[in-house]
Amino acid sequence: MRRFYNGFRLGLASTALSGFAGAALAQERVLPTGRLFSSSEVIFSSLAIGAIAAALLSTIWLMRQKGNLEAESQEIRGALSDAQQRISKYEALIADKNRRIVIWEAGPSRPEILGQLPTETGAPADDREFLAFGKWIRAHSAVELERGIETLRSDGRTFDLVVETQRDEILEVQGRVSGGKAFVRFIALNNLRAELAELKIERERLVSSMNLFQSLLDALEQPVWHRDAEGKLAWVNHAYGDAVEASSPAQAVRESREFLGTIAREQIRAAATPTSPYHDRISTVVRGNRTLFEVVDVVASAGSAGMAIDVTEAEAIRAELARTLTSHAETLDHLATPVAIFDREQRLQFYNQAFVRLWDLELGFLESHPDHNELLDKLRSRNKLPEQLNWRNWKEQVLSVYRALDTQTNRWHLPNGQTLQVIATAHPQGGVTWVFENLTEQVDLETRYNTLVKVQGETIDHLAEGVAVFGPDGRIRLSNPAFRALWGITEEQTKPGTHIKAIEAACAVEYEKPDGWRLFGQMLTNFDDERPSLQGTFELTSGIVLDYAVIPLPNAQTMLTFVNMTDSARAERALKEKNEALRKADELKNDFVQHVSYELRSPLTNIIGFTDLLKTPGIGPLNERQSEYVDHISTSSSVLLTIVNDILDLATVDAGIMELSYSDVELDDLLDDVAMQIADRLNENSVMLEIVAPRGMGSIVADQQRLKQILIKLITNAANFAPEGSTITLSSWREGLNVYFSVADNGPGIPEEVLPTVFNRFSSGKGGKRSGAGLGLSIVESFVHLHKGDVKIDSKPGVGTTVTCRIPSAVYARSVAAE
């Protein structure tokens, strides 16, 4: 406005000068005569004066304009100073460490960031890192902030947020729009505002948690309720509503439908305290069924809350479990395998009788539920556990099963020679079950089996017999060197798995007739329930004679054995020939003995008869020498006749044709008859006979003549060896159906090495008064055996000899002698 005014004044000045010059020109026209100056001079003067006036006016104007410009400049400098002060004040305000502003221009552009936040908030100083909100702001706050910034820039929707940093600091964030720009202010709150923000966040967290827990309780299948301070229902879950048959939880609260009875509620109200919640089992009716619930009720200043857990099924299961555990305990107690169960505290909770017998521990100690560590120490002190170089490490290894997931199995070799398989199984709920399986017999059998297998392998390999074992598929399992040597085949040809067809082809060279091996193949691979054995003989082309045997084995296996019988066959032929010759010789001998015996008996009978006749007075007297000779002839003839009779008896026994003539024999008469018949012989030997037998022994069914021969032979033998003037004892007694006869003398006795041969034929002892053929005791043994009895002899050198015969009473009327 001022500039316009000054220009206007300059125009007026120019107009005035122009008017003054025009007036001068007009005056010159009016006064053409008598003028002092010419027109050119007047014009020049006017121009000069006008120029001077214009210059003066311009100078004056310029001076005024300069003053105006100086005043305006001074005013601008003052405004600029005020603006700078105002900018400094704003910059100081923006540069506050408790505030940071992010500015976005309209459209896509890089944001401008002003200010700083305290380092304790965890906000990065770097702009790029600052904008990565998820790295320094908690996840839920970062998501909410980014969503607010997006709506602020796109829709201009302002927001106010309270966010939490990773360092648990609280920031207030404001989003605003101004002048087409989006501003987001991050403000670090002061104490009161921070506390208020924290309370706000805590409130939101608590409300969220309460809603979450309420949703969780509402999803439970167990009834849950909340009562106010007056005891009225304030909230229930769906399970509560279903239990009281309400259409919704709200209806149950509105109508105050109680889940528990009045008495139960009164008990809860009386028993529950803020420091001691109510916890007990209560029975109530749900949907018409009596149900057992485990009720927990907690009391607080604002009321109470409770929950009911249905334990009806659990109680039934617990009772069933108790019955099952009792049954299992009774079952385990009757097991022969020792069992012990320890709880999670490693204390003994169960043991059976086999466990007590195994470790021989006192029942009082076991009933005290000892610690497993203590139990191991006690067993070690009693020398019942295996000796260990490092007892502590071994014990820790044993007890490590309580921390293990898998079953542990170990073998303990006890000092008493037992071997135990110790199986320790950890329980999922804690504790361990220990089972002690006695493997002593198994280990012993296994050792013996392995030893037997090795011995059998060595034995089979060193057998002279050829052995080959085939499986049910006809393939060889094993063979020994003798088998390969007999058939002239190699070890490669008989390696395990070779089929019998291949072995048959390899053996065909040695055996012209393949029928035998084909028969072996059929027997090895047949499917008969009963597999027969087979025996026979092979004769190879080489002249070797083999005896074979096909022997079924367990597991459908078959063993073939081959024995080289070449030498045996030759020896057998020779023996058969010799046996035939001996048989014929024996027949000749028997014929000779019988013939000679019968032929000798007649002359001997005549000699004895004529000798006795010579002794009669009717023939005439004999002188002393003649009488002595006749006695010698008579004695020798009697001995010879006895020998002939004995030989005939033995020949009859050997031929199996001797028959016993059974009859009832009175034992008293038998003993008296024997004593009378042997009296002369006893007088000749100057010995006495003592009979020891109870009277009235009764009778026995036997051959009387053979019994007399047995006793006379025994007494004669004893008299031959008894010292002169000694006594021979004949004893007899009865035991049931058996009658015993015993003849004892106090002669020189029989040496121990001679005793086994005393019953042999023609075995005569030395030292007797009269030598004989040595057939007496052999005949005694033969006759006793014919009576189904037995005879034994007991003799000690220098003491004497005792011969005892047992004769059973015969059941049959006749008995034929055994061959």
Secondary structure, DSSP 4 states (H G I P E B T S, - for coil): -HHHHHHHHHHHHHHHHHHHHHHHHHHHHH--SS-SS-HHHHHHHHHHHHHHHHHHHHHHHHHHHHHHHHHHHHHHHHHHHHHHHHHHHHHHHHT-TTEEEEEE-SSS---EEEEE--GGGT--SSHHHHH-HHHHB-HHHHHHHHHHHHHHHHH---EEEEEEBTTS-EEEEEEEEETTEEEEEEEE--HHHHHHHHHHHHHHHHHHHHHHHHHHHHH-SS-EEEE-TTS-EEEE-HHHHHHTT-SSHHHHHHTT--SS-HHHHHHHHHH--SSS-EEEEEEEEETTEEEEEEEEEEEETTEEEEEEEE-HHHHHHHHHHHHHHHHHHHHHHT-SS-EEEE-TTSBEEEE-HHHHHHHT--HHHHHT--BHHHHHHHHHHTT-S---SSHHHHHHHHHGGGG-SS-EEEEEE-TTS-EEEEEEEE-TTS-EEEEEEE-HHHHHHHHHHHHHHHHHHHHHHT-SSEEEEE-TTSBEEEE-HHHHHHHT--TGGG-TT-BHHHHHHHHTTT-S-THHHHHHHHHHH---SSPPPEEEEEE-TTS-EEEEEEEE-STT-EEEEEEE-HHHHHHHHHHHHHHHHHHHHHHHHHHHHHHHHHHHHHHHHHHHHHHHHHTSTTT----HHHHHHHHHHHHHHHHHHHHHHHHHHHHHHHHT--EEEEEEEEHHHHHHHHHHHTHHHHHHHT-EEEEE--S---EEEEEHHHHHHHHHHHHHHHHHHSPTT-EEEEEEEEETTEEEEEEEE-SS---TTTGGGTTSTT---SS-SS---S-HHHHHHHHHHHTT-EEEEEEETTTEEEEEEEEEPPSSSEEEPP-
